[in-house]
Amino acid sequence: MVAESRAFEGLFSEEDTTIIGEAFSMACDALDATGSGERKKALRAEIAAALVEAATYGIGGKQEMADAAIRLVYIDLIAIQFIRDY
């Protein structure tokens, strides 16, 4: 299920959304999630979800947000691999 953008209205300030946007770009670059293709799109969706999850615990700087998203994506990928293995 994809959340409607209206579902997030009022949750984050304009400054916070700017930081989250910059962190998204940084995380996408770090995880090579730029470009086209279904895998890249899926990875970008995972990064966006990780950023929203991280932001619910507080907004830091863009580097801290990007790092948090990268860690959450790696945790999710490990969990997916674990499920596939068993």
C-alpha positions as CSV (number, residue, x, y, z in Angstrom):
1,M,0.0,0.0,0.0
2,V,1.3,3.4,-0.9
3,A,0.4,6.3,1.4
4,E,-1.2,9.3,-0.1
5,S,1.0,12.5,0.2
6,R,-2.0,14.1,2.0
7,A,-1.5,11.6,4.8
8,F,1.7,13.4,5.8
9,E,0.4,17.0,5.7
10,G,1.3,18.8,8.9
11,L,3.6,16.1,10.2
12,F,6.8,17.8,9.2
13,S,7.7,21.4,8.9
14,E,9.0,22.9,5.6
15,E,12.5,22.8,7.0
16,D,12.2,19.2,8.0
17,T,10.9,18.2,4.6
18,T,13.8,20.0,3.0
19,I,16.2,18.0,5.2
20,I,14.4,14.8,4.4
21,G,14.6,15.5,0.7
22,E,18.3,16.2,0.8
23,A,18.8,13.0,2.9
24,F,16.8,11.1,0.3
25,S,19.1,12.2,-2.5
26,M,22.2,11.4,-0.4
27,A,20.9,7.9,0.5
28,C,19.9,7.2,-3.1
29,D,23.4,8.2,-4.3
30,A,25.1,6.1,-1.5
31,L,22.9,3.0,-2.4
32,D,23.1,3.5,-6.1
33,A,19.3,3.9,-6.3
34,T,19.4,6.5,-9.1
35,G,18.2,5.8,-12.6
36,S,15.4,3.7,-14.0
37,G,14.4,0.1,-13.7
38,E,12.2,-1.7,-11.3
39,R,14.9,-2.6,-8.8
40,K,16.0,1.0,-8.5
41,K,12.5,2.2,-8.1
42,A,11.8,-0.4,-5.4
43,L,15.0,0.7,-3.6
44,R,14.0,4.3,-3.7
45,A,10.6,3.4,-2.2
46,E,12.4,1.5,0.5
47,I,14.7,4.5,1.2
48,A,11.7,6.9,1.3
49,A,9.9,4.6,3.8
50,A,13.1,4.4,5.9
51,L,13.3,8.2,6.0
52,V,9.8,8.6,7.2
53,E,10.4,5.9,9.8
54,A,13.6,7.6,10.9
55,A,11.9,11.1,10.9
56,T,9.3,9.9,13.4
57,Y,12.1,9.6,15.9
58,G,13.3,13.2,15.2
59,I,14.9,15.1,12.5
60,G,18.6,15.7,12.7
61,G,20.9,16.9,10.0
62,K,20.7,15.6,6.5
63,Q,23.7,13.4,6.9
64,E,22.3,11.8,10.1
65,M,19.0,11.2,8.3
66,A,20.7,9.7,5.3
67,D,22.8,7.4,7.5
68,A,19.7,6.3,9.4
69,A,17.8,5.5,6.2
70,I,20.8,3.5,4.9
71,R,21.0,1.5,8.1
72,L,17.2,0.8,8.0
73,V,17.4,-0.3,4.4
74,Y,20.2,-2.7,5.2
75,I,18.3,-4.1,8.1
76,D,15.3,-4.7,5.9
77,L,17.4,-6.3,3.2
78,I,19.0,-8.7,5.8
79,A,15.5,-9.6,7.1
80,I,14.3,-10.3,3.5
81,Q,17.3,-12.5,2.8
82,F,16.7,-14.3,6.1
83,I,13.1,-15.0,5.2
84,R,14.1,-16.3,1.8
85,D,16.7,-18.6,3.3
86,Y,14.2,-20.2,5.6
